Amino acid sequence: MTRPAPALRLLALLMLLPLLGGCVAAVVAGGAATGAAVHDRRSVGTVLDDQALQIAIIDRIYAERDRFDGTRIKAVVHNGVALLIGEVFDEALKARAGERANELQGVKRVVNELVIGQPPGVWRRSADATLTSRVKTALIGIDMPGFDASRVNVTTVRGEVYLMGLVSRAEADAAVDTVRSMRGVVRVVKVFEYTD
């Protein structure tokens, strides 16, 4: 197994720096990472590792350009758990994408939710983005002691909502119950890790 280069971790952080002005960029970036860690149950290092793994997984899969040309694959990594979503042409490509992701050191588990089919059009992707926003807003309304909606990562593909994060079982149940009944949700997939 290979580990993503330390440069990839740094690259994820450096990609944000041009968006920040002047000499305060390093201070603000450090503060933003620390601020995110206040709400996230992952350490700052783990957040950066997850971001580097997301990049490394896609790079590793699409290094086989001849195989994966014309497919649409997205990787979402949370605490080392890699979720693969999108569309490929056949079961062999789905399996190969999972293998490529699993080869990277730091990946604890691969949840391969790739489907066989053509990538969706602009309308479907727009509808998914809108649904993701609505789900995130709905999660903010959960009234439960200690629940923080920002700890739940929400990704939507084809109306299927994937929920990731480090949460308690009660928090996971509350999130799923909230999302399951929302208009436009075809399916809710729990990719949670539990704190209890």
N, C-alpha and C positions, 0 to 999 in steps of 0.2 A: 504494500500500500504506500502511496506517496502522499506527502503532506503539502498543502498549498504553500508556495513560497511566502516567507515573511513579507516580501515586497507586496504581495497581494493584499495583505492586511493594511499595509501602509497606503497602498493605492486607493483603497476604499475611502480612507480618511482624506487623502490628498485630493480626490475628485471633488470634495466639498469646498476646498479652500478657495478656488477661484470665485466662488459665489460670495465669499466673505471679503470685505474690503480692508485694505491697509495692514498696519502692523499688528492689529489686534486679532488677526485670523487664528493664530495658534491658541491664543487665550480663549477665544469664543468657541473654537472647535473642542478644546478640552472641557470647557464648561458645558457645552451641549452634550457631550458624551457622558459627563457626570450627571447632568440633569436627567438624561434618559435613564440612567442607571437607578435613579431614585424611584422611578415607577416600575422599571423592568426588574423581574426577579433574576435575570441573568446578570453576570458581571459585565463590566465594560469590555473586558478582554474577550468574553464569549460572544458579545454582540458583534465585535469586530471580526472574530473568527467566523461567525455565521455569515456575515456579509462577504468575506473573502471566499468562503465555500460556495456561496451562490454563484459568484463569478467563475470560480474554478470548475464547478460542475458543468456549466454551460460551455465554457471553453473546451473542456474535455470531451463533451458529447459532440460538439460541432467541429472538433478537430478531424472527425471522420465526415468531412463535408460531402463526399460522394454518397454516403449512406443517408445522411440526414437532410440533404438539400430539399427544400420545399415543406419541411415539417415546422411546427411551432411548439417549442418546448420552453417552459418556464420552470425555474427552480426557486423554491422558497425554503430557507433553512432557519430553523429555530432550535437553539440548544443542541445543535448537531443532528437534528432530525430533518432529513431532506424530503420535501414534497415535490414530486414531479407532476406537472399538469400541462395540458395542451393536447396536440393532435399529432399522430404519426400514421404512416401508411399501413403497417401490419404489426402482428404480434412480435415478430422477430425484432423489429426496431424498438418496440416498447421494452422488450427484455434487455436489449443491448443498451439502451439509455439508462436503465436501472443498474446494469452492471458497471457502466462507466462512472456513474455517480458513486456507487458503493466502493470503487477502487480508491477513493480519496481518504487519506487519514483525517480523522476528525468527524467523519460521517458515522453517526451511531446506528442509524436506521434509514432506509429509503422507503418512502410511501409512494409507490408508483401508480398514479391515477391518470396516466396518459390514456387517451382513447384512440381508437382506430377511426380515422376519418379525415376530412379536409378541414383546414383551419377556418374558423368562422369569419364572416364578413365584418365590416365596420359597424353595422347596426348592432350585431350581437355583442361585440366587444364593448360598445358604448353602453348597452343595456347592462352588461356585467359590471362595468365601472360604476354606474349609477346605483345598482343593487348593493355593491360593496359599501358605498357611501351611506346608503340607507341603513344597512346592517350595523355599521360602526356607530351611527347616530342612535339606533335602537339600543345597542349595548350600553351606551352612556346612561340610559334610563333605568338600568337594573339597580334596584334598591336592596343592597345586601352589604352588611358590614364587611369592610375590607376589600370589597370588589373594586377593581380598577379596570375599566374597559380598555385602557391603553395596553394592558397586558395580553390582550387577545388579538392575534394577527388574523385578519380577514382577507381571504382571496376568493374571488368568484370567477368561475369558468362555466359557460353554458347554463347559467342559472344554478349551478351547484356551488354551495358555499362551504369553503374549507376553513375551519377554525383551528388555530394553533396557539400554543402558549403554555407557560407553566402556571397551572391553576389548581385549585382544590376541586374535588369531585362535585361539590355543591355549586361552585362557580361555573364549572363546565355544564352542569345540568341546567342552571339558570340561563346561560348563554344559548344553549341549544333550544330550550323551550321558547326563548324570545325570538330566535331566528326562524325556527321551524314553521311558524304560522304566518310569516310575512309574505305578502303578495310577490310573486315572481320567483320565489325560492323553490327549486325543483327537488333539491336534496341537501341535507346538511351532513358534512363529513367531519368527524372529530379526529384531529391529529394532535390532541393535547398530551402533555406529560403532566402527571399529577403530583402535587406537593404532599398529599396525604395517602 
